Amino acid sequence: MNSLISGFCVAFSMYSFIPMPQLTWDKKTMRYALCFLPFVGVLIGAFQYLWFLFCTHFEANTLFYAIGATLLPVLISGGIHLDGLTDTSDALGSHSEPERRLEIMKDPHVGAFGVLGMVVFLMCETALFAQLYETPNYLFLALCGFTLARIVGGRAIVSLTCAKNTGLAYIFAENSEKERTKHAMLFELIAAFLALAVISRSIWVVISIAGVVLWCIGHARLCQKRFGGITGDLAGFLISTTELLLLLIAVIGGLCA
């Protein structure tokens, strides 16, 4: 039980704005930390739903809702995954060798491709949230995306080979009970998809499942071919893009309804 409580505290202290007791990061406190990463997504989804209810109740402007919905995940998570998106965009834009790409990701300075990747991502997310506000038929699918994205992102860290023996991904992977964490996160993934299937009995749930699976396979190949393995930045890139993918599917589903 102590390991579970410690894992919860480590996950929320690292991946959310919620104050948590400061613990020493070691095998004892981090063994199940990644299992609680999806609960940060649940928190974001809950705040997103409250924001949607607030805006619809007061008949807020579409752009007002969309910008708020875009900023909420950044505020709650501290933007840690967007940092991974930015660094990965920089590295991919360099068209360099894997070793050089890893160096670029480690560099604290942001390059042109990183800025471009961030701007494109936030613009796409704002536009999709604006449309979701107008056609919210599959709002629940979009909100579940924050949880699903963190399930696949956390599982990638313990399933894929680390590209280097330093960094957050390596620390979390090495201090995790990998097999138990993989099984727990697979259970979380199945449970999330079953919940979606029960609440939204639609072909768009099947499309979402297929989209997430295909993107995870593509991301794993990207990690191996372009970087030689997973890193914390690449996990953040996976989380951010999976959120965007499910938001896109929810919007297309609403337009087709």
N, C-alpha and C positions, 0 to 999 in steps of 0.2 A: 504493500500500500504506500509506503514511503517513497518508493521509486516512481509510482504513478503520480503522486502529488508533486514530487520534484520535477518530473517530466512536464507536467502541466505548467508549473512556474517557469521553467526554462523556455518552453515554447511561447508562452504569452509575453514573457519579458523580452524575448528576442524579436518576435514577429508582430507585436501589437503595442499600442500606447498605454495599456493598462499597467499600473505599477505592480510589481511583484517582488517578493523577497529575493534578495541577491544570494545566489547559491554558487558554490564552486562547481565549475564545469568538469565533470569526470564521468567515469563509467557508471557510477552509482546514480547520479542525478540526471544523466542524459539518455539512459538506456531506452526509455520509452517517449522521449520528448517529441519526436517527429509524429507519433501517433496522435498528438494533441494539436498539431498544426492545422488540421481541417476545422477545428473548433473556432479558430480565428476567422475562418471563412464563414462559419455560421453566424458569428458576431457581426461581420460586415453585412451579410445578407439581411439580418434582422434590422440593422440601422437603415439599410437601403429601403426596406419595406416601410418603415416608419416615415422615412423621407418621402416616399411615394404617396403614402396616405396623407401626409401633411400638405403636399403640393396639390393633390387632387381635391382635398377638402376646401382649400382656399382658392382653388382654380388658378394656381400659379402659372406663370408664363412657361412655355416649353423649354426655352433656353435656360431659364432660372433653375428648373428641375434638372436638366441635363448636366449643367456645370456642377451643381451640388452633388449629383450622383457620381460624377467623375472624380470629384475631390474626396468624397467620403472614404473610399478604400485607401487613398494616400494618407489621409489623416489618421485612420485607425491602425494601419500597418506601419506607419512611419516611412512609407515609400521604399522599403528595403527591396521589394521585388522589381520596382521600376529602375532601381540602380542596376540590377542584373540585366534588365532589358537594354538599358543604355550602354553598358559595357559590352554586352554581346553584339549589339548593333555596330559599335565601333570596331570590334574584332572582325566581324564578318565583312564589314566594308573595306577592310584592309587588303583582302585577298592574299594574305600572307601564309606562311607555313604554320602548322599547329603550334610550334614553340613560340613563334612571334605573336600569334593570336593570344596566347595565354599571357604573354608579357603586356600586351595592349590592355587586356582585361584587368590586369593588376595595377596598371598606371592610374593614379588618382585623378589625372587630368582628363577632361572630356573632349573628345574629338568631334569633328563635323558630323560623322556618321552616327555618333551617339546622340547628338542633339537632334539630328534629322529623325532618327528612330523614335525618340521620345515624343517629338512634336507630332509625327504621323500617328503614333499610337493614341495619344490623348485626343487628337482631332477625331479619329475614327470612333473612339469610345464616346466622346461627347455627341457625335452625330447619331450613333446607335441608341444612346439613352434618350435622345430627343424623339426619335421615332418610336421607341418603346413606350414612351409616355403617351403617344398618340394611339398606338395599337398594342395595349398591354395584355393581349390574350395569353401570352406565354411568359408573363412576368416572373412566375415562380421558377421557370427554367433558367432565366437569366440570373436570378438571385441565388439559385443552387450552384451556379457556375463558380462562385467564389469559394465554396466548399470543395467542389469537385477538382478545381484547379490546384488546390493545396494538397489534396489527396495524391494526385498524380505527381506533383512536384516533390512531395516528401518521399513517395515510393521510389522515384527515380534516383534519389540520393543513396538509398540503401540497395538498389537493384543494379545500378550501373557502376562500372569501374571509375574511381576518381582519377581525374587527369593529373593531379599533383598531390603531394603529401603535405600540403598546407592549405589553409583557408577554411571557411565555414563548412563547406560540404564534407571535407575530409574529417573535420572535428566531429560533426554530427554522425557521419557514417561509421567512424572508428569507435565511437562511444555508444553506439546503438546496439541493441539486440537485433541484429539484422533480420534473421529469419522470422522472429516473432513480430517485428515491426512490419515486414512485408506482408505477412498473413493478416495482421490487424488492419492494415491500410487497404488490403484487397477486400476484406470484409466491409470496411467503411465505404469503399467504392461501390460494391454490389448493393449495399443498403441504400446509398444515395440514389442509385439508378432505379431501384425498386420503388423508392418513395416517389420519384418522378413519374414512374409508370403508373402508380396508383392514383396520383393526383392529376396528372395530365395524360389521359389515355389518348395518345396521338402518335402519328407517324414521326412527329418531330422529336419525340423522345428517342426513338430508334435511330434517327439521323444524328442526334446528339451523341449517343453511345458510339456509333460508328465513327463520327468525327473525332471524338476524343481518343479513341483507340488508334485510329490512323495517324493522328498528329503525334501521339506518344511514340509510336514506332518511328515516324519521321524524325522526331526530335532525338531519339536514341541514336539513330544513324548519323544525324548531324553532329552529335557530341563525339561519337567515335571517329568519324571521318575527318572532321574539321578541327577537333581539339584533343583527341586521344582519350576522352572520357568526360565525366560530369564535373562541374564546378558549382559553387554557390551561385555565381552569376548566371550560369546556364539553367539552373533550377529556377531562379527568379524569372528568367526569360520564358521558361515553360509555363510557369504559373500565370504570368501576365498574358501571354498569348492564348492560353486555354480559356481564361476569363473572357477575352475578346471573342474567341471562336463561339463560345456558348451564347454570348450576348448577340452575336450576329445571327445565329440559328434561331434564337427567340424572336428577333426582329423579323426575319424572313417568314417565320411561322405566323406571326401576327399579321403581316401584310397579305399572306395567302389565305388567311382565315375568312 
